[in-house]
Amino acid sequence: MTELLATWGIPVALMLLAGLVSGFAAGLFGIGGGFIVVPVLFIMLPLLGGSAESIAHVAIGTSLATIVITSLRSVQAHARRDAVDFTLLKAWAPWIVLGVGAGVLLAARASGNVLALIFGVGVALMALHFLFPVLRDKRLRDDVPGGAVRAGIAGGLGAFSSLLGIGGGTIAIIVMTLCGRTIHRSIATASGVGFIIAVPGTLGFMAIGLSAPDLPLGSIGYVNVIAAAAIVSTSIITAPIGAATAHKLPAGVLSPIFGLYLLFVAAMMVRHGLA
């Protein structure tokens, strides 16, 4: 009984808790929740077996799988308040998908340690934005650019996010607020960006991991179905709560706290990548 609890009880409890927190964060900040899910999976997945080399890939692929549902739930909650810019999402979608494809191909060629380092550095950069939001009140133009600039922004967003297993909400919010969108509308629209990134990202990580050996129990390619199901089961509860809270709080109330958390996560992942 003790062995069974150690094998399943602790991992499932961690996943359920991660789902609660990531769902709330997804609704509150317009992110997919990957900043919370990926570190938890790094801790939990070894308990389900598999090789150390596969853990980073499975953590990122599984995180993207959870973002499919979490971001969809979040964008639905924001849409009920008529806060989502669906025109912008349609314009960005093709370029995001192409970027995700490029990111998945890069991930297939990267070692687990390299992916952990990429995640750590990326999260550290995001932490600086939350701790020192010098761009929050800036406005460079009145509308989001189109043409080649749009392709570059959306494609780069897709590639970067798929490598980190995140929904890309932070970057999307920065771009939208710099281009004249309000913070609340930017957060709402960023939830939709997460969904567009997560669907092809999940399928891509499944595909590139199908022939990988020594995966954790319950994995289809680089996506662990057990972990994804547990996390999603609680994240769908808290995502609407986070969205409702986002519309009640002044912008930036929780940003410094979240920024400190991201710095801690970045340090942990860099340490893992250098091990």
C-alpha positions as CSV (number, residue, x, y, z in Angstrom):
1,M,0.0,0.0,0.0
2,T,2.8,2.4,0.9
3,E,4.6,1.6,-2.4
4,L,1.4,2.1,-4.3
5,L,0.8,5.5,-2.7
6,A,4.4,6.6,-3.4
7,T,4.0,5.5,-7.1
8,W,0.6,7.0,-7.8
9,G,-0.6,9.1,-4.8
10,I,2.2,11.7,-4.7
11,P,2.4,12.2,-8.4
12,V,-1.4,12.5,-8.9
13,A,-1.6,14.9,-5.9
14,L,1.1,17.1,-7.4
15,M,-0.6,17.1,-10.8
16,L,-4.0,18.0,-9.4
17,L,-2.5,20.9,-7.5
18,A,-0.5,22.0,-10.5
19,G,-3.8,22.0,-12.5
20,L,-5.5,24.2,-9.9
21,V,-2.7,26.8,-10.0
22,S,-2.1,26.7,-13.7
23,G,-5.7,27.1,-14.5
24,F,-6.0,30.1,-12.3
25,A,-2.8,31.6,-13.7
26,A,-4.1,31.0,-17.2
27,G,-7.2,33.0,-16.7
28,L,-5.5,35.7,-14.6
29,F,-2.5,36.4,-16.7
30,G,-3.6,35.2,-20.1
31,I,-0.9,32.5,-20.1
32,G,-1.3,28.8,-20.8
33,G,0.0,27.7,-17.4
34,G,3.2,26.0,-18.8
35,F,5.4,28.1,-16.4
36,I,3.7,26.1,-13.6
37,V,3.1,22.8,-15.2
38,V,6.6,22.1,-16.7
39,P,8.5,22.4,-13.4
40,V,6.0,20.1,-11.6
41,L,6.3,17.6,-14.4
42,F,10.1,17.6,-14.1
43,I,9.6,16.5,-10.4
44,M,6.7,14.1,-11.0
45,L,7.5,12.3,-14.3
46,P,10.6,10.4,-12.9
47,L,8.2,8.7,-10.5
48,L,6.3,7.2,-13.5
49,G,9.5,5.7,-14.9
50,G,11.3,6.4,-18.1
51,S,14.8,7.6,-18.9
52,A,16.2,10.9,-17.6
53,E,16.8,12.0,-21.2
54,S,13.1,11.8,-22.1
55,I,11.9,13.8,-19.1
56,A,12.4,17.3,-20.6
57,H,10.7,16.4,-23.9
58,V,7.7,14.7,-22.1
59,A,7.3,17.6,-19.7
60,I,7.1,20.2,-22.5
61,G,4.9,18.0,-24.7
62,T,2.5,17.3,-21.8
63,S,2.4,20.9,-20.8
64,L,1.3,21.8,-24.3
65,A,-1.5,19.2,-24.1
66,T,-2.8,20.7,-20.8
67,I,-2.8,24.1,-22.4
68,V,-5.2,23.0,-25.1
69,I,-8.0,22.6,-22.6
70,T,-6.9,25.3,-20.1
71,S,-6.6,28.0,-22.7
72,L,-9.8,27.1,-24.4
73,R,-11.6,27.3,-21.0
74,S,-10.0,30.6,-20.3
75,V,-10.8,32.1,-23.7
76,Q,-14.4,31.1,-23.3
77,A,-14.6,32.8,-20.0
78,H,-13.1,36.0,-21.5
79,A,-15.3,35.8,-24.6
80,R,-18.4,36.0,-22.4
81,R,-17.2,39.4,-21.4
82,D,-16.6,40.3,-25.1
83,A,-13.0,40.9,-24.4
84,V,-11.3,38.6,-27.0
85,D,-10.0,40.0,-30.3
86,F,-10.9,37.1,-32.6
87,T,-9.9,39.1,-35.7
88,L,-6.4,39.4,-34.5
89,L,-6.3,35.7,-33.6
90,K,-7.4,34.7,-37.1
91,A,-4.7,36.9,-38.6
92,W,-2.0,35.5,-36.4
93,A,-3.1,31.8,-36.5
94,P,-1.4,30.6,-39.7
95,W,2.0,32.1,-38.8
96,I,1.8,30.8,-35.2
97,V,1.2,27.3,-36.5
98,L,4.2,27.5,-38.9
99,G,6.3,28.8,-36.0
100,V,5.2,25.9,-33.7
101,G,6.2,23.4,-36.4
102,A,9.6,24.9,-36.5
103,G,9.9,24.8,-32.8
104,V,8.9,21.1,-32.6
105,L,11.5,20.2,-35.2
106,L,14.1,22.0,-33.2
107,A,13.0,20.2,-30.0
108,A,13.3,16.9,-31.8
109,R,17.0,17.6,-32.4
110,A,17.8,19.0,-28.9
111,S,18.9,17.0,-25.9
112,G,16.9,17.0,-22.7
113,N,19.5,19.2,-21.0
114,V,19.5,21.7,-23.8
115,L,15.7,21.9,-23.6
116,A,15.9,22.5,-19.8
117,L,18.4,25.3,-20.4
118,I,16.2,26.9,-23.0
119,F,13.2,26.8,-20.7
120,G,15.2,28.2,-17.8
121,V,16.6,31.2,-19.8
122,G,13.2,31.8,-21.4
123,V,11.5,31.9,-18.1
124,A,14.1,34.2,-16.6
125,L,13.4,36.7,-19.4
126,M,9.7,36.5,-18.7
127,A,10.4,37.0,-15.0
128,L,12.1,40.3,-15.7
129,H,9.0,41.5,-17.5
130,F,6.8,40.7,-14.5
131,L,9.3,42.2,-12.0
132,F,10.2,45.3,-14.0
133,P,7.3,45.9,-16.4
134,V,8.9,48.9,-18.1
135,L,6.9,48.1,-21.2
136,R,3.5,48.0,-19.5
137,D,2.6,51.6,-20.0
138,K,4.5,52.1,-23.3
139,R,2.6,52.5,-26.6
140,L,4.6,52.4,-29.8
141,R,1.7,52.5,-32.3
142,D,-2.1,52.4,-32.5
143,D,-2.6,49.0,-34.0
144,V,-0.9,45.6,-34.4
145,P,1.3,45.5,-37.5
146,G,0.5,43.3,-40.5
147,G,2.5,41.9,-43.4
148,A,6.0,40.6,-42.8
149,V,6.2,42.1,-39.3
150,R,3.0,40.2,-38.3
151,A,4.5,36.9,-39.8
152,G,7.7,37.5,-37.8
153,I,6.0,38.2,-34.5
154,A,3.5,35.4,-34.7
155,G,5.9,32.9,-36.1
156,G,8.5,33.7,-33.6
157,L,5.9,33.5,-30.8
158,G,4.9,30.0,-32.0
159,A,8.4,28.7,-32.2
160,F,9.6,30.0,-28.9
161,S,6.5,28.9,-27.0
162,S,6.5,25.3,-28.4
163,L,10.2,25.0,-27.3
164,L,9.2,26.0,-23.8
165,G,5.9,24.2,-23.5
166,I,4.0,27.5,-22.8
167,G,1.1,29.3,-24.3
168,G,3.0,32.4,-25.3
169,G,0.6,34.7,-23.4
170,T,3.2,36.9,-21.9
171,I,4.9,37.8,-25.2
172,A,1.5,38.2,-26.9
173,I,0.4,40.6,-24.1
174,I,3.5,42.7,-24.5
175,V,3.1,43.0,-28.2
176,M,-0.6,43.9,-28.0
177,T,-0.2,46.5,-25.2
178,L,2.6,48.1,-27.1
179,C,0.2,48.4,-30.1
180,G,-2.6,50.1,-28.3
181,R,-4.6,47.3,-26.8
182,T,-5.8,47.6,-23.2
183,I,-4.2,45.2,-20.7
184,H,-7.5,43.4,-20.1
185,R,-8.3,42.9,-23.8
186,S,-4.7,41.7,-24.3
187,I,-4.9,39.1,-21.5
188,A,-8.2,37.9,-22.9
189,T,-6.9,37.6,-26.5
190,A,-3.6,35.9,-25.3
191,S,-5.7,33.0,-24.0
192,G,-6.7,32.3,-27.6
193,V,-3.1,32.5,-28.7
194,G,-2.3,29.7,-26.2
195,F,-4.9,27.5,-27.8
196,I,-3.5,28.1,-31.3
197,I,0.0,27.2,-30.1
198,A,-1.0,24.2,-28.0
199,V,-3.0,22.1,-30.5
200,P,-0.2,21.7,-33.2
201,G,2.4,21.7,-30.5
202,T,0.8,18.7,-28.7
203,L,0.4,16.8,-32.0
204,G,4.0,17.6,-32.9
205,F,5.5,16.3,-29.6
206,M,3.4,13.2,-29.9
207,A,4.7,12.5,-33.4
208,I,8.4,13.1,-32.7
209,G,8.3,10.9,-29.6
210,L,6.5,7.9,-31.0
211,S,9.8,6.0,-31.5
212,A,11.5,7.2,-28.4
213,P,12.5,4.5,-25.9
214,D,12.0,4.4,-22.1
215,L,9.2,6.9,-21.8
216,P,7.3,7.4,-18.6
217,L,4.2,5.2,-18.0
218,G,1.1,6.4,-19.9
219,S,3.0,8.3,-22.6
220,I,2.0,8.7,-26.2
221,G,5.1,10.0,-27.8
222,Y,6.3,12.9,-25.7
223,V,2.9,13.5,-24.2
224,N,2.0,11.8,-20.9
225,V,-1.7,11.2,-20.9
226,I,-2.0,10.4,-17.2
227,A,-0.4,13.7,-16.2
228,A,-2.3,15.7,-18.8
229,A,-5.7,14.3,-17.7
230,A,-5.0,14.9,-14.0
231,I,-3.8,18.5,-14.5
232,V,-6.7,19.4,-16.9
233,S,-9.3,17.9,-14.5
234,T,-8.6,20.7,-12.0
235,S,-7.4,23.5,-14.3
236,I,-10.8,23.7,-16.0
237,I,-12.3,24.6,-12.6
238,T,-9.9,27.5,-11.8
239,A,-9.4,29.0,-15.3
240,P,-12.8,30.9,-15.3
241,I,-12.1,32.0,-11.7
242,G,-8.7,33.5,-12.8
243,A,-10.4,35.2,-15.8
244,A,-13.0,36.8,-13.5
245,T,-10.3,37.9,-11.1
246,A,-8.4,39.5,-14.0
247,H,-11.3,41.8,-14.8
248,K,-11.6,42.9,-11.2
249,L,-8.0,43.6,-10.2
250,P,-6.0,46.6,-11.3
251,A,-3.2,45.6,-13.8
252,G,-0.1,44.4,-12.2
253,V,-1.2,43.6,-8.7
254,L,0.2,40.1,-8.7
255,S,2.9,40.6,-11.3
256,P,5.9,41.0,-8.8
257,I,4.9,37.8,-6.9
258,F,4.6,35.8,-10.1
259,G,7.9,37.3,-11.3
260,L,9.7,36.0,-8.2
261,Y,8.2,32.6,-8.7
262,L,9.4,32.5,-12.3
263,L,13.0,33.4,-11.2
264,F,12.9,30.4,-8.8
265,V,11.7,28.2,-11.6
266,A,14.3,29.5,-14.0
267,A,17.1,28.8,-11.5
268,M,15.8,25.2,-11.0
269,M,15.6,24.5,-14.7
270,V,19.0,25.9,-15.5
271,R,20.5,23.8,-12.6
272,H,18.8,20.7,-14.2
273,G,20.1,21.6,-17.6
274,L,23.7,21.9,-16.4
275,A,23.6,18.7,-14.3
